[in-house]
Amino acid sequence: MKKIIFTLSFLAISLTSFAQEASSFEAKAVKLIKLTAGQQFDIMTEPIIKMVPEENREAFKKELAESTQGLYTKMAAVYTESFTEEEIDKILAFYATPVGEKMVAVTPELTKKGMEIGQAWGMELQPLMAKYMK
């Protein structure tokens, strides 16, 4: 009986330790996602937020932020499949450097300008597409 209790206790402690390590890894992945993709998500949702009537925007933004946390958690699973915890630590370390901080700071403007360039390019493609759609 004592062996069973000891084994179950050991297993519970091991699983708890593993879960804490996994959640730490997941938390690091979420942090990385917020640094790299969070701002792009904010830029992409700006037009959607503007479509919501002014009197409902704050409530909408609050629920959107809550929804975003679920999105980050789902994306973290993809990151933890693609990177080791050590790799994510190194990437986060880069973003803590002056050049990494600059990258985070300028990314929203780069994203906006990139979207504008992409939209203009898409307009330029329309005649080309029409040429081959005949």
C-alpha positions, -999 to +999 in steps of 0.1 A: +000+000+000+028+024+009+045+017-024+013+026-043+009+058-023+046+067-029+042+059-066+011+080-070+027+109-050+058+107-072+037+106-103+016+136-092+047+156-083+063+147-117+032+157-136+028+190-117+065+198-124+060+189-161+028+210-163+047+240-148+075+236-172+051+234-201+032+264-190+064+283-186+074+273-221+039+283-233+041+316-215+074+324-232+059+315-266+029+338-258+054+366-249+072+361-282+039+362-301+028+394-284+062+410-293+062+399-329+026+395-340+006+414-314+011+447-330+002+434-365-030+420-350-037+455-336-032+470-370-054+445-387-082+449-362-082+488-364-106+489-393-129+464-376-130+484-344-139+515-364-169+497-379-184+493-344-206+522-333-187+546-310-209+539-280-200+502-282-163+504-290-148+501-255-169+470-247-160+455-281-123+462-276-124+446-241-140+414-255-117+415-285-087+416-261-101+386-242-105+368-274-070+377-284-056+358-254-072+326-267-057+333-301-022+337-285-026+305-266-035+286-297-006+302-316+017+293-287+011+256-294+023+261-329+054+280-317+062+253-291+060+226-318+084+246-341+109+259-315+126+245-285+123+264-252+160+273-255+154+288-290+125+309-278+147+321-249+173+332-274+148+349-296+134+367-266+169+377-256+173+392-290+142+413-286+156+425-253+186+441-271+185+476-284+182+465-320+154+440-310+136+467-291+139+489-322+125+461-343+094+459-321+090+497-321+092+501-359+072+470-368+038+487-367+049+514-392+066+488-414+034+467-414+012+497-423+036+507-451+039+472-463+001+468-464-002+500-485+025+488-509+008+454-511-026+470-519-011+492-546+007+461-561-026+442-560-042+470-580-014+469-605-020+431-609-056+435-619-049+444-656-024+415-657-049+391-643-076+404-667-052+397-696-050+361-687-086+356-676-100+360-711 
